[in-house]
Amino acid sequence: MIKAVLPLAAVLTLAACAEDSDPFVQESATSNQMTEGEERAGSAVAGFGDGMITRVVDGTVDEAVERLEDALEQKGFNIVAKLDHRANAEKVELELTPATVIFFGKPDVGTPLMKAAPSAALDLPQRMAIYRDAKGEVVVAYNDPRYIATRHNITGEDQRLEKIAEALSSLASIAAGEMPEADDTNSDQDEEN
């Protein structure tokens, strides 16, 4: 079902942008009120910058996507969805440079994070975007799990978050062509749902 919903969401978002409107922005006067704890969490999130980690890829978007998918499969991750933004743009007769997002995870790793903070479902399962940027470089990008934890005020999961960070770094290196293929790396590293 999610595979059918993601392309539809992308098309609707692109259509809304074409009409110079944003259907997702409907703020009320009370939506900007934060508790003291939320303000502290927001300040901590700001300390991580945008929370995004990137690596320049050796090769094309398609090659990096294939390396990532192979690594995920070999390491036992569930691939939840694959979203090809370029293909979705073409469906509405728009042009876009190659950009693919792969959503993946391991429920036994991510579920405790969502139990600690149900709002983490907004950022889980984990995902990696592989795209060609404005300079023509192919990039793999993902969210720093510590940023996600801070954003959702998740505490007491430092060990889990460190394992997730290591796994994501390894996966990004493989996708970027910096490391040997997945079967040559530590296959027991965990990742989040």
N, C-alpha and C positions, 0 to 999 in steps of 0.2 A: 504494500500500500504506500509506503513512504517513497518508493521509487516513482510512483505515479504522481505523488503530491509535490515532490521537489521541482520537477520540470514545470508544473503548473504554477507554482509559487514564483519561479523565476520569470515566466512569461508575464504573469500579472504584475510583477514588480517593474519589468521593463515597460509594459504598457502604461503603467501609472507614471513612470518617469517621462514618457513621451508626451503625456498630457500636462506636464509641469505641475503635478499634484503629488502629494505624498499620503496615501491612504493609511499609512502606519502611524502618522503623527496626529494624535488626538489628545493633547494634554489638557488637564483641568487644573485649576488653581491649586487644588489639594495634592496633585500628583508630585509636586516639587517639594513637599514637606518631608524631611528626613529625620529619623531619630538620631540621637547622639552616636549610637553604635553604627548606624549606616554611614554617618559622616566620617567616622574613624575608618571604616572599611573603604569608603571612597577615597580617602586621603592615601591609604595604603596602596590602593589600585593605581592611583596617579603616580606613585613612586615607581611602578613598573613600566611607565610609558604606555605604549599601546599594547603591551603584552604579547607582541608578535615576534617570533624568531624566524629568521629567513636564512636560506643558503642559496647561492648561485649554483645552478645545475649544469653539469657537463652533458650536453646533448639537447634533445628536443623535449617538448612537453610530453608527447606520446611515449618516448623512451623512459622518461622519469616516472610517468604513471605506471608503465608496465613493471619497472623495477620495484616501485612501492607496492603494487598489488601482489607481486610475487613474494616480497618480503613479508607482507601481512599474512598471506596464506601459509607460508612456511613457519611463521612464528605463532600460528593458531589464533589470529585475530578474526573477529567477525567483521566482514565488510558489509556495512548496513546499506550504503547507497553510493552511487557514483554520479556526480552531477557535471555534465559537460556544458558549461555556460555558453561556449561558442555555438554549439549545436542548437541550443535553445534560442539564442539570438537569431540564428539563421531561419528558424521557424516563423519568426515575425519580420523577416526580411531586413534584419539589421546585421551589421558587421561587428565582430569582436575578435581580438587576438585570442589565441588558444588559452583557455583557462578551465581547469578541471578540479573539482573538489571531491575527495574521497572521505566518506564518513566511516569510522571503524571503532572497534573497542572490544573489551572483555568485560562482560557483566560482573564477574567476581571482583574486578578491580574498581570499576566505576560506581557500582551500586552503593558501596559505603559512603562515597562522596555525596551522592544524591540523598542518602539517608541523613547525612549530617546537614545538608542544605538542599531541600527540594528545588530551589531556584537554579541549582547547577545543571538541571535538565536543559536549561537554555543553551549551555555550552557543551553538553555531552549528547551523543558520543563524540569522542575526539574526531578531529578532521585535519586533513592537510590539503592545502591548495597548491596546485602547480600551475604556473601561468607565465606568459611572456610579458614582461613589464614594458614601460614606455621607452626604456633605453634599448629594448630588444633582447635583454637578458632573460633567460628562463630561470625562474625562482621557485623554490619549494618553501612554503610558509606554514606555520602552525602556532597555536596559542601556547604560551608558557603555562604549564599546569599550576605553577605557583601564583600566576596572575589570576587564573580561574578560581583558585582557592581563596585568594584575597578578595576577589570581586564578590564571592558568595559567602564570605566570612566563615570559611571552613577552617576549623582548628583541630589539632590533635592528629593530623594525618601526614605529618612531615615525612615519615619513612615511605609511605605509599606514594606521596608526591615526588619524592626523589627517584623512586623506581620508575614512575611514569615519565619523569623528565629524561632519565637515561634512555628509556625505550624510544621515546619520541626523537631524541637526538640521533640514536642509532638508525631509526627508520628514515629520518630526513637525510642522513649521510648516505644511506644506500640509494634512496631516490635521486640524490644529487650526483651519484656516480663517484662519491668520495671513498666508499668502502667496498669490500668484496660483496658479492651477492649474499642474500640473507642466510643461506645455509652455512656460510663461513663465519657467522656472528653468533653471539650469545643468544640462543633461542628461548631461554627461560626468563627473559626480562618481561616485566608486566607492563600493561598499558591500561588506560581507563576506558570505560564504557562511554 
